């Protein structure tokens, strides 16, 4: 086993996402890599959503914050 840090997301659901996209088989390292990417993107979205919630003078991140954060990140990409 390598010294790489495993992502937070469980591999089984991530591999199911890849299969849902059309893959017949999924190598474990592909699932690990996608989990890392999803985790990084999730953290980016979460940080933006937290900023939006704070701007609205809230400590609770709401669905609308997540949706707006995704839209803002997509727009800036």
Biopython code that builds the backbone (N, CA, C, O; Angstrom):
import numpy as np
from Bio.PDB.StructureBuilder import StructureBuilder

atoms = [
    (1, "UNK", "N", (0.849, -1.182, 0.000)),
    (1, "UNK", "CA", (0.000, 0.000, 0.000)),
    (1, "UNK", "C", (0.892, 1.242, 0.000)),
    (1, "UNK", "O", (1.919, 1.281, 0.678)),
    (2, "UNK", "N", (0.492, 2.241, -0.758)),
    (2, "UNK", "CA", (1.302, 3.460, -0.855)),
    (2, "UNK", "C", (1.022, 4.383, 0.320)),
    (2, "UNK", "O", (0.111, 4.142, 1.111)),
    (3, "UNK", "N", (1.810, 5.434, 0.422)),
    (3, "UNK", "CA", (1.681, 6.392, 1.516)),
    (3, "UNK", "C", (0.691, 7.509, 1.202)),
    (3, "UNK", "O", (0.671, 8.521, 1.903)),
    (4, "UNK", "N", (-0.124, 7.350, 0.175)),
    (4, "UNK", "CA", (-1.066, 8.388, -0.203)),
    (4, "UNK", "C", (-2.207, 8.475, 0.799)),
    (4, "UNK", "O", (-2.636, 7.468, 1.361)),
    (5, "UNK", "N", (-2.692, 9.695, 1.015)),
    (5, "UNK", "CA", (-3.809, 9.921, 1.914)),
    (5, "UNK", "C", (-5.096, 9.538, 1.191)),
    (5, "UNK", "O", (-5.334, 9.959, 0.059)),
    (6, "UNK", "N", (-5.920, 8.738, 1.856)),
    (6, "UNK", "CA", (-7.197, 8.341, 1.280)),
    (6, "UNK", "C", (-8.195, 9.495, 1.425)),
    (6, "UNK", "O", (-8.177, 10.204, 2.432)),
    (7, "UNK", "N", (-9.051, 9.685, 0.441)),
    (7, "UNK", "CA", (-10.053, 10.749, 0.534)),
    (7, "UNK", "C", (-11.110, 10.431, 1.595)),
    (7, "UNK", "O", (-11.228, 9.290, 2.042)),
    (8, "UNK", "N", (-11.858, 11.431, 1.984)),
    (8, "UNK", "CA", (-12.930, 11.279, 2.967)),
    (8, "UNK", "C", (-14.088, 10.468, 2.386)),
    (8, "UNK", "O", (-14.700, 9.659, 3.083)),
    (9, "UNK", "N", (-14.383, 10.693, 1.109)),
    (9, "UNK", "CA", (-15.529, 10.030, 0.480)),
    (9, "UNK", "C", (-15.287, 8.531, 0.353)),
    (9, "UNK", "O", (-14.200, 8.106, -0.039)),
    (10, "UNK", "N", (-16.296, 7.728, 0.684)),
    (10, "UNK", "CA", (-16.154, 6.276, 0.523)),
    (10, "UNK", "C", (-16.030, 5.905, -0.951)),
    (10, "UNK", "O", (-16.674, 6.513, -1.806)),
    (11, "UNK", "N", (-15.208, 4.917, -1.243)),
    (11, "UNK", "CA", (-14.946, 4.554, -2.637)),
    (11, "UNK", "C", (-16.135, 3.923, -3.342)),
    (11, "UNK", "O", (-16.340, 4.175, -4.529)),
    (12, "UNK", "N", (-16.917, 3.121, -2.660)),
    (12, "UNK", "CA", (-18.032, 2.422, -3.319)),
    (12, "UNK", "C", (-19.001, 3.396, -4.007)),
    (12, "UNK", "O", (-19.325, 3.190, -5.177)),
    (13, "UNK", "N", (-19.473, 4.443, -3.326)),
    (13, "UNK", "CA", (-20.372, 5.376, -4.008)),
    (13, "UNK", "C", (-19.696, 6.119, -5.166)),
    (13, "UNK", "O", (-20.328, 6.400, -6.184)),
    (14, "UNK", "N", (-18.420, 6.430, -5.003)),
    (14, "UNK", "CA", (-17.695, 7.119, -6.069)),
    (14, "UNK", "C", (-17.578, 6.209, -7.292)),
    (14, "UNK", "O", (-17.754, 6.656, -8.426)),
    (15, "UNK", "N", (-17.283, 4.949, -7.057)),
    (15, "UNK", "CA", (-17.202, 4.000, -8.163)),
    (15, "UNK", "C", (-18.569, 3.821, -8.821)),
    (15, "UNK", "O", (-18.648, 3.631, -10.034)),
    (16, "UNK", "N", (-19.643, 3.881, -8.037)),
    (16, "UNK", "CA", (-20.986, 3.795, -8.619)),
    (16, "UNK", "C", (-21.265, 4.989, -9.522)),
    (16, "UNK", "O", (-21.941, 4.848, -10.541)),
    (17, "UNK", "N", (-20.760, 6.149, -9.165)),
    (17, "UNK", "CA", (-20.910, 7.335, -10.017)),
    (17, "UNK", "C", (-20.245, 7.079, -11.372)),
    (17, "UNK", "O", (-20.821, 7.392, -12.414)),
    (18, "UNK", "N", (-19.053, 6.521, -11.360)),
    (18, "UNK", "CA", (-18.335, 6.243, -12.610)),
    (18, "UNK", "C", (-19.111, 5.221, -13.445)),
    (18, "UNK", "O", (-19.234, 5.367, -14.661)),
    (19, "UNK", "N", (-19.632, 4.189, -12.779)),
    (19, "UNK", "CA", (-20.424, 3.183, -13.507)),
    (19, "UNK", "C", (-21.721, 3.781, -14.043)),
    (19, "UNK", "O", (-22.155, 3.442, -15.144)),
    (20, "UNK", "N", (-22.333, 4.664, -13.270)),
    (20, "UNK", "CA", (-23.556, 5.335, -13.723)),
    (20, "UNK", "C", (-23.291, 6.156, -14.982)),
    (20, "UNK", "O", (-24.174, 6.324, -15.823)),
    (21, "UNK", "N", (-22.066, 6.662, -15.100)),
    (21, "UNK", "CA", (-21.672, 7.433, -16.280)),
    (21, "UNK", "C", (-21.423, 6.534, -17.491)),
    (21, "UNK", "O", (-21.261, 7.021, -18.610)),
    (22, "UNK", "N", (-21.394, 5.203, -17.257)),
    (22, "UNK", "CA", (-21.276, 4.289, -18.391)),
    (22, "UNK", "C", (-20.146, 3.292, -18.354)),
    (22, "UNK", "O", (-20.036, 2.463, -19.258)),
    (23, "UNK", "N", (-19.292, 3.340, -17.332)),
    (23, "UNK", "CA", (-18.167, 2.403, -17.266)),
    (23, "UNK", "C", (-18.653, 1.015, -16.847)),
    (23, "UNK", "O", (-19.505, 0.891, -15.968)),
    (24, "UNK", "N", (-18.114, -0.016, -17.475)),
    (24, "UNK", "CA", (-18.423, -1.388, -17.082)),
    (24, "UNK", "C", (-17.618, -1.798, -15.858)),
    (24, "UNK", "O", (-18.126, -2.472, -14.962)),
    (25, "UNK", "N", (-16.360, -1.384, -15.832)),
    (25, "UNK", "CA", (-15.479, -1.725, -14.715)),
    (25, "UNK", "C", (-14.728, -0.464, -14.301)),
    (25, "UNK", "O", (-14.509, 0.444, -15.102)),
    (26, "UNK", "N", (-14.340, -0.436, -13.025)),
    (26, "UNK", "CA", (-13.646, 0.741, -12.489)),
    (26, "UNK", "C", (-12.443, 0.279, -11.683)),
    (26, "UNK", "O", (-12.593, -0.490, -10.734)),
    (27, "UNK", "N", (-11.266, 0.733, -12.045)),
    (27, "UNK", "CA", (-10.060, 0.434, -11.271)),
    (27, "UNK", "C", (-10.110, 1.206, -9.961)),
    (27, "UNK", "O", (-10.616, 2.327, -9.917)),
    (28, "UNK", "N", (-9.587, 0.611, -8.895)),
    (28, "UNK", "CA", (-9.623, 1.256, -7.585)),
    (28, "UNK", "C", (-8.950, 2.624, -7.615)),
    (28, "UNK", "O", (-9.434, 3.569, -6.993)),
    (29, "UNK", "N", (-7.837, 2.732, -8.336)),
    (29, "UNK", "CA", (-7.139, 4.019, -8.368)),
    (29, "UNK", "C", (-7.964, 5.094, -9.078)),
    (29, "UNK", "O", (-7.811, 6.281, -8.791)),
    (30, "UNK", "N", (-8.833, 4.687, -9.997)),
    (30, "UNK", "CA", (-9.722, 5.657, -10.652)),
    (30, "UNK", "C", (-10.735, 6.179, -9.647)),
    (30, "UNK", "O", (-11.013, 7.378, -9.612)),
    (31, "UNK", "N", (-11.287, 5.297, -8.834)),
    (31, "UNK", "CA", (-12.227, 5.720, -7.800)),
    (31, "UNK", "C", (-11.574, 6.639, -6.784)),
    (31, "UNK", "O", (-12.165, 7.637, -6.372)),
    (32, "UNK", "N", (-10.367, 6.307, -6.383)),
    (32, "UNK", "CA", (-9.621, 7.135, -5.425)),
    (32, "UNK", "C", (-9.367, 8.516, -6.009)),
    (32, "UNK", "O", (-9.539, 9.524, -5.324)),
    (33, "UNK", "N", (-8.960, 8.566, -7.270)),
    (33, "UNK", "CA", (-8.658, 9.855, -7.912)),
    (33, "UNK", "C", (-9.912, 10.714, -8.033)),
    (33, "UNK", "O", (-9.875, 11.910, -7.743)),
    (34, "UNK", "N", (-11.031, 10.110, -8.461)),
    (34, "UNK", "CA", (-12.268, 10.881, -8.565)),
    (34, "UNK", "C", (-12.712, 11.358, -7.185)),
    (34, "UNK", "O", (-13.182, 12.488, -7.047)),
    (35, "UNK", "N", (-12.572, 10.526, -6.177)),
    (35, "UNK", "CA", (-12.929, 10.934, -4.814)),
    (35, "UNK", "C", (-12.109, 12.146, -4.381)),
    (35, "UNK", "O", (-12.646, 13.061, -3.757)),
    (36, "UNK", "N", (-10.827, 12.164, -4.701)),
    (36, "UNK", "CA", (-9.967, 13.306, -4.360)),
    (36, "UNK", "C", (-10.449, 14.569, -5.061)),
    (36, "UNK", "O", (-10.534, 15.635, -4.450)),
    (37, "UNK", "N", (-10.763, 14.444, -6.347)),
    (37, "UNK", "CA", (-11.225, 15.601, -7.123)),
    (37, "UNK", "C", (-12.552, 16.113, -6.574)),
    (37, "UNK", "O", (-12.736, 17.319, -6.404)),
    (38, "UNK", "N", (-13.478, 15.191, -6.298)),
    (38, "UNK", "CA", (-14.777, 15.589, -5.746)),
    (38, "UNK", "C", (-14.619, 16.264, -4.390)),
    (38, "UNK", "O", (-15.302, 17.244, -4.089)),
    (39, "UNK", "N", (-13.718, 15.736, -3.581)),
    (39, "UNK", "CA", (-13.469, 16.327, -2.269)),
    (39, "UNK", "C", (-12.909, 17.744, -2.402)),
    (39, "UNK", "O", (-13.349, 18.655, -1.701)),
    (40, "UNK", "N", (-11.938, 17.929, -3.300)),
    (40, "UNK", "CA", (-11.360, 19.258, -3.512)),
    (40, "UNK", "C", (-12.424, 20.240, -4.004)),
    (40, "UNK", "O", (-12.493, 21.376, -3.533)),
    (41, "UNK", "N", (-13.252, 19.797, -4.953)),
    (41, "UNK", "CA", (-14.312, 20.654, -5.479)),
    (41, "UNK", "C", (-15.346, 20.947, -4.393)),
    (41, "UNK", "O", (-15.840, 22.070, -4.293)),
    (42, "UNK", "N", (-15.672, 19.948, -3.587)),
    (42, "UNK", "CA", (-16.617, 20.132, -2.497)),
    (42, "UNK", "C", (-16.123, 21.143, -1.473)),
    (42, "UNK", "O", (-16.903, 21.946, -0.961)),
    (43, "UNK", "N", (-14.842, 21.106, -1.178)),
    (43, "UNK", "CA", (-14.255, 22.072, -0.237)),
    (43, "UNK", "C", (-14.299, 23.474, -0.833)),
    (43, "UNK", "O", (-14.608, 24.439, -0.134)),
    (44, "UNK", "N", (-13.992, 23.586, -2.117)),
    (44, "UNK", "CA", (-14.040, 24.892, -2.793)),
    (44, "UNK", "C", (-15.461, 25.466, -2.740)),
    (44, "UNK", "O", (-15.648, 26.638, -2.411)),
    (45, "UNK", "N", (-16.446, 24.648, -3.061)),
    (45, "UNK", "CA", (-17.843, 25.085, -3.015)),
    (45, "UNK", "C", (-18.227, 25.466, -1.582)),
    (45, "UNK", "O", (-18.867, 26.494, -1.356)),
    (46, "UNK", "N", (-17.833, 24.636, -0.623)),
    (46, "UNK", "CA", (-18.174, 24.893, 0.773)),
    (46, "UNK", "C", (-17.588, 26.210, 1.259)),
    (46, "UNK", "O", (-18.263, 26.969, 1.954)),
    (47, "UNK", "N", (-16.356, 26.485, 0.906)),
    (47, "UNK", "CA", (-15.729, 27.752, 1.328)),
    (47, "UNK", "C", (-16.479, 28.948, 0.764)),
    (47, "UNK", "O", (-16.718, 29.930, 1.468)),
    (48, "UNK", "N", (-16.849, 28.860, -0.507)),
    (48, "UNK", "CA", (-17.606, 29.953, -1.131)),
    (48, "UNK", "C", (-18.981, 30.084, -0.463)),
    (48, "UNK", "O", (-19.441, 31.199, -0.220)),
    (49, "UNK", "N", (-19.633, 28.968, -0.168)),
    (49, "UNK", "CA", (-20.944, 28.991, 0.480)),
    (49, "UNK", "C", (-20.851, 29.591, 1.884)),
    (49, "UNK", "O", (-21.746, 30.325, 2.304)),
    (50, "UNK", "N", (-19.793, 29.291, 2.597)),
    (50, "UNK", "CA", (-19.581, 29.870, 3.932)),
    (50, "UNK", "C", (-19.428, 31.383, 3.832)),
    (50, "UNK", "O", (-19.980, 32.125, 4.645)),
    (51, "UNK", "N", (-18.682, 31.832, 2.839)),
    (51, "UNK", "CA", (-18.522, 33.269, 2.608)),
    (51, "UNK", "C", (-19.874, 33.925, 2.354)),
    (51, "UNK", "O", (-20.163, 34.997, 2.885)),
    (52, "UNK", "N", (-20.700, 33.271, 1.535)),
    (52, "UNK", "CA", (-22.030, 33.815, 1.230)),
    (52, "UNK", "C", (-22.911, 33.846, 2.476)),
    (52, "UNK", "O", (-23.627, 34.822, 2.699)),
    (53, "UNK", "N", (-22.868, 32.804, 3.282)),
    (53, "UNK", "CA", (-23.663, 32.775, 4.516)),
    (53, "UNK", "C", (-23.212, 33.877, 5.473)),
    (53, "UNK", "O", (-24.043, 34.557, 6.076)),
    (54, "UNK", "N", (-21.910, 34.053, 5.611)),
    (54, "UNK", "CA", (-21.389, 35.110, 6.486)),
    (54, "UNK", "C", (-21.813, 36.486, 5.986)),
    (54, "UNK", "O", (-22.152, 37.364, 6.780)),
    (55, "UNK", "N", (-21.793, 36.673, 4.653)),
    (55, "UNK", "CA", (-22.217, 37.946, 4.071)),
    (55, "UNK", "C", (-23.689, 38.226, 4.414)),
    (55, "UNK", "O", (-24.083, 39.376, 4.612)),
    (56, "UNK", "N", (-24.487, 37.159, 4.479)),
    (56, "UNK", "CA", (-25.902, 37.288, 4.837)),
    (56, "UNK", "C", (-26.097, 37.324, 6.369)),
    (56, "UNK", "O", (-27.224, 37.272, 6.863)),
    (57, "UNK", "N", (-24.986, 37.413, 7.098)),
    (57, "UNK", "CA", (-24.994, 37.467, 8.561)),
    (57, "UNK", "C", (-25.626, 36.220, 9.182)),
    (57, "UNK", "O", (-26.374, 36.301, 10.157)),
    (58, "UNK", "N", (-25.301, 35.052, 8.585)),
    (58, "UNK", "CA", (-25.764, 33.773, 9.097)),
    (58, "UNK", "C", (-24.562, 32.903, 9.407)),
    (58, "UNK", "O", (-23.501, 33.042, 8.798)),
    (59, "UNK", "N", (-24.746, 31.996, 10.371)),
    (59, "UNK", "CA", (-23.717, 31.001, 10.649)),
    (59, "UNK", "C", (-24.076, 29.658, 10.022)),
    (59, "UNK", "O", (-23.244, 28.753, 9.951)),
    (60, "UNK", "N", (-25.325, 29.536, 9.568)),
    (60, "UNK", "CA", (-25.797, 28.302, 8.947)),
    (60, "UNK", "C", (-25.674, 28.401, 7.434)),
    (60, "UNK", "O", (-26.162, 29.354, 6.827)),
    (61, "UNK", "N", (-25.026, 27.421, 6.831)),
    (61, "UNK", "CA", (-24.941, 27.347, 5.370)),
    (61, "UNK", "C", (-26.216, 26.680, 4.880)),
    (61, "UNK", "O", (-26.571, 25.588, 5.324)),
    (62, "UNK", "N", (-26.905, 27.353, 3.953)),
    (62, "UNK", "CA", (-28.172, 26.843, 3.434)),
    (62, "UNK", "C", (-27.991, 26.333, 2.002)),
    (62, "UNK", "O", (-26.979, 26.579, 1.346)),
    (63, "UNK", "N", (-29.013, 25.617, 1.553)),
    (63, "UNK", "CA", (-29.024, 25.107, 0.183)),
    (63, "UNK", "C", (-28.781, 26.230, -0.820)),
    (63, "UNK", "O", (-28.033, 26.057, -1.783)),
    (64, "UNK", "N", (-29.402, 27.359, -0.599)),
    (64, "UNK", "CA", (-29.241, 28.487, -1.523)),
    (64, "UNK", "C", (-27.783, 28.952, -1.584)),
    (64, "UNK", "O", (-27.320, 29.385, -2.639)),
    (65, "UNK", "N", (-27.063, 28.869, -0.477)),
    (65, "UNK", "CA", (-25.649, 29.243, -0.459)),
    (65, "UNK", "C", (-24.836, 28.286, -1.346)),
    (65, "UNK", "O", (-23.968, 28.709, -2.108)),
    (66, "UNK", "N", (-25.140, 26.997, -1.225)),
    (66, "UNK", "CA", (-24.438, 26.000, -2.038)),
    (66, "UNK", "C", (-24.718, 26.241, -3.513)),
    (66, "UNK", "O", (-23.799, 26.262, -4.331)),
    (67, "UNK", "N", (-25.996, 26.422, -3.849)),
    (67, "UNK", "CA", (-26.365, 26.636, -5.261)),
    (67, "UNK", "C", (-25.702, 27.886, -5.825)),
    (67, "UNK", "O", (-25.176, 27.865, -6.938)),
    (68, "UNK", "N", (-25.726, 28.967, -5.064)),
    (68, "UNK", "CA", (-25.105, 30.214, -5.526)),
    (68, "UNK", "C", (-23.588, 30.056, -5.612)),
    (68, "UNK", "O", (-22.964, 30.580, -6.535)),
    (69, "UNK", "N", (-23.001, 29.350, -4.674)),
    (69, "UNK", "CA", (-21.553, 29.121, -4.703)),
    (69, "UNK", "C", (-21.155, 28.357, -5.955)),
    (69, "UNK", "O", (-20.165, 28.700, -6.602)),
    (70, "UNK", "N", (-21.918, 27.322, -6.306)),
    (70, "UNK", "CA", (-21.630, 26.550, -7.524)),
    (70, "UNK", "C", (-21.727, 27.463, -8.743)),
    (70, "UNK", "O", (-20.855, 27.438, -9.612)),
    (71, "UNK", "N", (-22.782, 28.266, -8.806)),
    (71, "UNK", "CA", (-22.965, 29.173, -9.944)),
    (71, "UNK", "C", (-21.810, 30.167, -10.044)),
    (71, "UNK", "O", (-21.329, 30.452, -11.141)),
    (72, "UNK", "N", (-21.369, 30.691, -8.912)),
    (72, "UNK", "CA", (-20.267, 31.675, -8.925)),
    (72, "UNK", "C", (-18.956, 31.025, -9.347)),
    (72, "UNK", "O", (-18.172, 31.624, -10.083)),
    (73, "UNK", "N", (-18.716, 29.805, -8.886)),
    (73, "UNK", "CA", (-17.484, 29.102, -9.243)),
    (73, "UNK", "C", (-17.495, 28.769, -10.728)),
    (73, "UNK", "O", (-16.483, 28.941, -11.407)),
    (74, "UNK", "N", (-18.625, 28.295, -11.239)),
    (74, "UNK", "CA", (-18.735, 27.995, -12.670)),
    (74, "UNK", "C", (-18.511, 29.239, -13.516)),
    (74, "UNK", "O", (-17.839, 29.189, -14.545)),
    (75, "UNK", "N", (-19.085, 30.362, -13.069)),
    (75, "UNK", "CA", (-18.960, 31.614, -13.803)),
    (75, "UNK", "C", (-17.523, 32.101, -13.862)),
    (75, "UNK", "O", (-17.091, 32.657, -14.872)),
    (76, "UNK", "N", (-16.779, 31.891, -12.778)),
    (76, "UNK", "CA", (-15.397, 32.371, -12.728)),
    (76, "UNK", "C", (-14.421, 31.421, -13.442)),
    (76, "UNK", "O", (-13.271, 31.785, -13.687)),
    (77, "UNK", "N", (-14.874, 30.222, -13.771)),
    (77, "UNK", "CA", (-13.991, 29.243, -14.425)),
    (77, "UNK", "C", (-13.802, 29.504, -15.897)),
    (77, "UNK", "O", (-13.086, 28.761, -16.569)),
]
sb = StructureBuilder()
sb.init_structure("model")
sb.init_model(0)
sb.init_chain("A")
sb.init_seg("    ")
for serial, (resi, resn, name, xyz) in enumerate(atoms, 1):
    if name == "N":
        sb.init_residue(resn, " ", resi, " ")
    sb.init_atom(name, np.array(xyz, "f"), 0.0, 1.0, " ", f" {name:<3s}", serial, name[0])
structure = sb.get_structure()
